[in-house]
Amino acid sequence: MKQGPVYTWLDRRLNLKSVERTLLDEPIPGGASWIYVFGSATLFLFLLQAVTGMFLAVYYAPTPDHAYDSIQFIEEQVTFGAFVRGLHHWGASGMVIAIGLHMLQAFLYGAYKPPREVMWMVGVVLFLIVMAFAFTGYLLPWDQTAYWATQIGLNMVGTVPLVGEFLMKVMRGGELLGALTLSRFFAVHVLFLPAILLTLIAAHLFILRRVGPAGPWTDERAALSRETFYPRQVYMDAVVMLAVFAILSSLALLLPFPLTDKANPSDTSFVPVPEWYFLFYYELLKYVHGPLEPLATWVLPMVVILGLFLWPFIDRNPVRNPIKRPVALVSGLLFLLVVFALLGLSLKNLYAVPRVDPALARGHALFAQFGCVGCHRIHGEGAAIGPDLSYVGDTRPERAWHVKHFRDPQSVSPGSFMPKFPLDDKQLNDLTSYILSLKRTP
Amino acid sequence: MSEHSEIPAEGGDHTPVGSRRRFFCWVTRVAAGLVGLGLAIPLAGYVISPALKRRAQSWVEVGQLDTLQEGEPTQLDYVTIARDGYMEAKTQKAVWAVKHPDGAVTVFAPLCTHLGCGYHWDATDRRFKCPCHGSVYDVTGEVVAGPAPRALDRLPTKIEAGRLLVMYKEFKSGQKLPVEL
């Protein structure tokens, strides 16, 4: 490749060639491989999160008054707004997956063993920082899911003995989940955490260059091929980055991620569902009750995190070949098995396909036909003259009441000015089925 | 990435050279270019979009026709709801209306065409006067004195059942011809 005159000019002054050599001619023991791409994929995803995050901040307002509206504005009014937010949303998931695969690779290849213990430990902290990003970012849209999921997360911090209560209040910025919580979560998400993350990424990469990549797990294999980082490993990394970008773009374009209703602190019956990467933990909490609860809320996570962090000192077997490390391999496998079993259970419970009752569709049609939205609002649509029906199936679940009410509203709700509608028995039942289906969880 | 790389570095005896090397380099560049474009285009649109959006214009009632005196400019105040990004703000606007003998009404935008100050009607001199730099207009809006480059800007009006409706607009100041903002 020819070098441009600008590069030559700069090179004469800054001596760039030697930097280029240092960066690109790093030897990869055993040669370039597709198995080494996860670290750069993670780095790429971080950069993508940083860029899309900066652009989201162009319109986002971190106050309870405006947060929800500003995100809705991004979704509906800003050109490519839904796409940029979609990239950021799916990018977060992508990052968790990429880190997971990166750690799995490092684990399988024994890349945490001497002299790379510190690189592994910094990596574990990086993983925790990413989880902190996920937790703080989740609140920012200020919709019902965001609000109640954060409420639960904070309450879990509160179960830590002695300091929990205080820690929770510090994180929340006082007694209430509100304006102060949102602004500190915002500041942490966009200023503090990025600063910490960048520093630790620099440390992680610095250590990588000081000790070199681990390469294959035996010296014989490492000696088979000697190759520099550029061009083949760079090419593999670039192809994977392009693939990751293509997947995220497709998800952002094809799977819109709408907001739920605006956060409503007085609506205590909302059942939030955490992001999929916290689901295994959410499922675990369902099985542990009473005095054992702190065990699940903080003892177990603490043990797992400390175990991960100190893993290079727990597993002292110097061999890196996974076949010769049955104990480490089995314990890793068990850990993954438990996590994925819990995730699977949780997904099964959450997304078990509900049988669709044809009466619901007929009832919905009646609701439209009689112009019920003229007075009633469902998820922000319709007038606010009569009661909001978004969750009427939760607030008033009795079928008989609704049937009676539709026949003669004043008979059960004296003083109501809702008119009587000419409905036959079948229509009455259909409409009632539809009304009862208006719940938080189907 | 540079020419130096035609010679594999020490310890890199399996590093690709020649056309194989050029292929990897080419793919890397294409991938980087695609990701770059895939981001640059949406992000540019994302930032630029508010600049390209025209203000939504609609007819607003500013007053009753019978409150206007023939040939006497009257300032009409009205409140409109303006969308300000994700917020809705109530803003107060004022326009100057002059009724003609034939019942038609001329409505002037409330800002001086020189630099956009608010002017007022001097009933004794029968002139619109701008306090900032001394521009003076007659009752038809034509410039009589001062630095104003053009006559007062006229707003579209319509009369419905005795009510005066106006489509509010703003114009660039300092131009010879009115340029709508």
Boltz contact constraints between the chains, C-beta under 6 A:
constraints:
  - contact:
      token1: [A, 1]
      token2: [B, 1]
      max_distance: 6.0
  - contact:
      token1: [A, 3]
      token2: [B, 2]
      max_distance: 6.0
  - contact:
      token1: [A, 20]
      token2: [B, 2]
      max_distance: 6.0
  - contact:
      token1: [A, 25]
      token2: [B, 9]
      max_distance: 6.0
  - contact:
      token1: [A, 27]
      token2: [B, 11]
      max_distance: 6.0
  - contact:
      token1: [A, 31]
      token2: [B, 14]
      max_distance: 6.0
  - contact:
      token1: [A, 55]
      token2: [B, 43]
      max_distance: 6.0
  - contact:
      token1: [A, 55]
      token2: [B, 46]
      max_distance: 6.0
  - contact:
      token1: [A, 69]
      token2: [B, 86]
      max_distance: 6.0
  - contact:
      token1: [A, 70]
      token2: [B, 86]
      max_distance: 6.0
  - contact:
      token1: [A, 73]
      token2: [B, 86]
      max_distance: 6.0
  - contact:
      token1: [A, 78]
      token2: [B, 46]
      max_distance: 6.0
  - contact:
      token1: [A, 78]
      token2: [B, 49]
      max_distance: 6.0
  - contact:
      token1: [A, 79]
      token2: [B, 45]
      max_distance: 6.0
  - contact:
      token1: [A, 79]
      token2: [B, 49]
      max_distance: 6.0
  - contact:
      token1: [A, 80]
      token2: [B, 42]
      max_distance: 6.0
  - contact:
      token1: [A, 80]
      token2: [B, 45]
      max_distance: 6.0
  - contact:
      token1: [A, 80]
      token2: [B, 46]
      max_distance: 6.0
  - contact:
      token1: [A, 83]
      token2: [B, 42]
      max_distance: 6.0
  - contact:
      token1: [A, 84]
      token2: [B, 46]
      max_distance: 6.0
  - contact:
      token1: [A, 225]
      token2: [B, 14]
      max_distance: 6.0
  - contact:
      token1: [A, 226]
      token2: [B, 11]
      max_distance: 6.0
  - contact:
      token1: [A, 226]
      token2: [B, 12]
      max_distance: 6.0
  - contact:
      token1: [A, 226]
      token2: [B, 13]
      max_distance: 6.0
  - contact:
      token1: [A, 226]
      token2: [B, 14]
      max_distance: 6.0
  - contact:
      token1: [A, 227]
      token2: [B, 12]
      max_distance: 6.0
  - contact:
      token1: [A, 227]
      token2: [B, 14]
      max_distance: 6.0
  - contact:
      token1: [A, 227]
      token2: [B, 15]
      max_distance: 6.0
  - contact:
      token1: [A, 228]
      token2: [B, 9]
      max_distance: 6.0
  - contact:
      token1: [A, 228]
      token2: [B, 12]
      max_distance: 6.0
  - contact:
      token1: [A, 228]
      token2: [B, 15]
      max_distance: 6.0
  - contact:
      token1: [A, 231]
      token2: [B, 21]
      max_distance: 6.0
  - contact:
      token1: [A, 231]
      token2: [B, 24]
      max_distance: 6.0
  - contact:
      token1: [A, 231]
      token2: [B, 25]
      max_distance: 6.0
  - contact:
      token1: [A, 232]
      token2: [B, 16]
      max_distance: 6.0
  - contact:
      token1: [A, 232]
      token2: [B, 24]
      max_distance: 6.0
  - contact:
      token1: [A, 234]
      token2: [B, 28]
      max_distance: 6.0
  - contact:
      token1: [A, 235]
      token2: [B, 24]
      max_distance: 6.0
  - contact:
      token1: [A, 235]
      token2: [B, 27]
      max_distance: 6.0
  - contact:
      token1: [A, 235]
      token2: [B, 28]
      max_distance: 6.0
  - contact:
      token1: [A, 238]
      token2: [B, 28]
      max_distance: 6.0
  - contact:
      token1: [A, 238]
      token2: [B, 31]
      max_distance: 6.0
  - contact:
      token1: [A, 239]
      token2: [B, 31]
      max_distance: 6.0
  - contact:
      token1: [A, 242]
      token2: [B, 31]
      max_distance: 6.0
  - contact:
      token1: [A, 242]
      token2: [B, 34]
      max_distance: 6.0
  - contact:
      token1: [A, 242]
      token2: [B, 35]
      max_distance: 6.0
  - contact:
      token1: [A, 245]
      token2: [B, 35]
      max_distance: 6.0
